[in-house]
């Protein structure tokens, strides 16, 4: 679609009084510690998925760049992240 066609469509929609649809992403109401715990859980789950993927790679792909990237992810020690307890803040420590 050309710029002129796009502009004509925009003007036509505003002449007709078409409603403007704007969607907002809902606000995240979780606390920071909860968001931290959720993020760490997601990382641990992804690392587990990557370990499964690495184990299922065929023999001819064991030396590929994909396998190297999977090994690097699987070798990361995420236990420090899992053990870290973020501060609750505002004197509620």
Secondary structure, 3 states (H helix, E strand, C coil): CCHHHHHHHHHHHHHCCCCCCCCCCCCCCCCHHHHHHHHHHHHHHHHHHHHHHHHCCCHHHCCCHHHHHHHHHHCCCCHHHHHCCCCCCCCCC
